[in-house]
Structures are given as structure tokens and as C-alpha cells.
Amino acid sequence: MTIAQTDLEFQLADYLDQTMSVDYIDWACERMSLGDDSPALLALAAAYPRERKSDLRLLYQKSRQQLGLPQHNPEQLLTAGAQDQAETFLSGLASADQVLSRLYELYRASGYHLPFLGWANDLQCVADDQNMGGVIYPEQVSLNVSDLLFQECSAYLALSTGKQIEPNDQDLICQDCGTVNPASPNRAKQSKFQRLRKHFFPQPEPTPPRCQHCQSERLLTYGSLAGRQALATYC
């Protein structure tokens, strides 16, 4: 893990108020060991853990300003945290329950507005209901939350980073520009309210999928022969 990644994690913990007084002091000592120096940083490194957290946090913020360290906005911090959690799960370094709980926490901290992460709320609802025996969604007791989380994390990383991904059989190949578009996973319903709303109110016809890069509707499933032939022309 790089220094920048570690600093980003600490900024996220500070934003989520998941730090203790001693964490700010440790951060200052670590920065000084890297050769950084400023009046606020020196004062923070010499502070006592028993001092008020609010005072130490203020010194931390002043230290960042004096050192010219990058300041990320809340959406950038939460997105970086979510991407890290998705990569951790796809690498097999954490359980589905741990990662889903953390992703939901990050999505909730964004005021339920973090781009491409609304599914975390949906899937958390289903996981909670399964733990209660399927009281609200009895038809979804058989859903494999871990498999769905794997699909969602793969799609989330592709969407939130804009990186090309290794296609699977359900991904869509654009015939016009060759972009591999991740298929939408079979997502669970978000809430009982939304399920009732869908039942009682007419829903618009689903729009055909479009390429994320060029907006073309000329998409082929990668798993089909035509899709593989189309991809071959761009490789």
C-alpha cells in the first residue's frame, strides 16, 4: 500500500469520525518520519492523547493545509473506500457479510447518493431479511448474496473507475466501438415500499441498453458467436 493510499484511508476514517485522539498524533509522527515539517504538525506530534479530540483534529487539518497535502471531497473519499472494499472482496480477503456491511455504511454516509452504489442498500435489505428467515421477501430467501455481491462488485469497479474489464458470457459488446459493457446483475428489490409502488403504479417500458462509451444500442452478448466475432475485430 502506498503512502497516498494510506493517507486516503485516514482521511476517510476522519470524515466518518472513526478516529481516536491518539490516531491524529500517530499520523503526525508518521508524517514527520517521512521528512514533513510544519508548525501545526510539530504541535500535533508533541500533543498528549488525553487532549480533546476536537483540538487535535483542528491541528490535523491545519497540518494538511500547511504541508499542502491533497484534500479530497466526501464523494471522492467514500468512492475510494467503496472501491477498496470491492477489490478486497473480489480478491477473497474478506467475507461477503463484512464487505456488504461496510459498503452499505459508506453508501449511507453519502446520504444514499454515492454513484453506482445503490445496489448495496438493496442487497443489504435482502441479507438482513434472510437472517430473519425471509419475513419481508420470502421469495428471495434462496438468493445467494455472496454470488450477487461478486457480480455487483465487478460491475461497480468497472463503472466507477471507467476501466475496461475482462468480459464474461453475459457482458455486452458494442458493435460500433468495441467497448465491453458489464451486464447488469440480477438485482434484488430495494424495499417493500418500492415493491408496492411498482405493483400499484404503472412503470415505464424499460429502455434498451446503450454502450457506456458511445451510447450505441447495437450491443451483442459476449457469450454469443456474433459477440465474440465482433470483439475479435477490435483486439
PyMOL commands that set and color helices and strands:
alter all, ss='L'
color gray80, all
select helices_A, chain A and resi 3-15+21-33+39-45+53-67+74-90+96-109+118-131+138-140+145-161+192-200+225-232
alter helices_A, ss='H'
color red, helices_A
select strands_A, chain A and resi 172-174+180-181+219-221
alter strands_A, ss='S'
color yellow, strands_A
deselect
rebuild
show_as cartoon
